[in-house]
Amino acid sequence: MNKNKKISIILFVAIIIIFIIIGSVIFINKNNKNKNLYNGQNNNENISETYKNISESKQISFTKTIDENNKIFIAIKDNYGYKEIVKNGDTYYLDDENKMYYKYQSNTTILTEIKEQFEDFYSKQISKGKDKIEGKTYNYEEATKCQSFLFNQDLAVDNLENATTRLYYSGDELKYIKTIINDKEEIMKIDISYNVNDTYFDIPNDYVDGRE
């Protein structure tokens, strides 16, 4: 066997060994990542993606529904915001019965409300679990000392040690938010869209200012 052939064989073997080492490192890292996820570490992938989408999106509609008589709908596009609250069968902000609208000057809280709720959740220590809602099992991400999404403010507590929030996902889609206050629970169905119809921000021509 000549010298050049020996060198070629040695190089070939060396390359094979390098590929085996690289493959082993990738496999070990992947297994460790999956193990950490299973043990409840690094487990905020869903909320990270939801928070990122909501923070960066220029338009979003967000609906929280307890039942048909109790829900909140928020639509945002650039610097326009629309919020409709149905509580115990009553609708607020637009008075459709009397064709009136109510304008709140220097009040842009609607534009940041959703983002701030997710920011509060995202800032907490997050754990992971599984739970059933309406007979279907969902993965959830849980934050203690959190009541930011609470609809019924009568349940709110001053001591956040008694408040826990869970975000339920089907795949990467947020489906429900459950707030647990002491021994009481509030479950809301969630619908998010990143495509908003401009008509939400139009006040009908025949509506008058309710304050006049």
Buried (B, 14 or more C-beta within 10 A) or exposed (E): EEEEEEEEEEEEEEEEEEEEEEEEEEEEEEEEEEEEEEEEEEBBEBBBEBBEBBEEBEBBBBBBBBEEEBBBBBBBBEEBBBBBBBBEEEBEBBBEEEEBBEEEEEEEEBBEBBBEBBBBBBEBEBBBEEBEBEEEEBBBBBBBBBBBBBBBEEBEEEEBEBBBBBBBBEEEEBBBBBBBBEEEEBBBBBBBEEEBEEEBBEEEEEBEEBEE
